Amino acid sequence: MNRARTLLRKRLPVRLLIASVLTAVCSAAATARPAVTTTTRALCEEQGQALADDMTPSPG
């Protein structure tokens, strides 16, 4: 355990790699959430429109 702490404290490249991976994960999550929300909303609206079209009587 002591050796791992020393490794993280003294090795700048290891700390930079950890920071880079954490940044990449956070940015991917921050991008995915609005994309999923927008897509879900659009699909629900489209499905609602399709149901409304099915309920209207066709002319003739």
N, C-alpha and C positions, 0 to 999 in steps of 0.2 A: 504494500500500500504506500509506504514511504517512497519507494522508488518511482512509482507512478506519479506521485505529486511532484517529485523532483524533475521528472521528465517533462511534465506539463509546464512547470515554472521556468525551466531553463531553455527549452527548445521553442524558439520563436516560430519556425515553420509549422510545428505541430499546432500551436495556438492559432496561427493564421488559417491553417486548413480547417480546423474545427469551426472557426468563425465563418469561413466561406461556405461550408456545408450548412451551417445553421441559417445563414442568410438565404441560401438557395432554397431551402425547405420552406422558410417563412414566406418568401416571395411567391413560390409556387402555390402555397395555400391561399395567400392573399389574392392571387389572380384567379384561382379556381372557384372560389366562393361566389364572386359576382357573376362569373360565366354560367355556373350551374343555376343560380337564382334567375338570371335573365332567360335562360333556355327553358326552365320549368314554367315560368310565367307565360312565355310565348306559346308553349305547347298547350297549356291550360286554356288560354284564350282561343287558340285554334280549335281545340276540341269543343269548347263551348259554342263557337260559331258553327261548327259542323252539326252539333245537336240542334241548334236553332234552325239551321237550314232544313234539317230533316222534319222539323215540326211544322213548317209552313206548307200550306197546301199548294200543290203545283197547279198552274193555270191549265184549264182545258179538261 
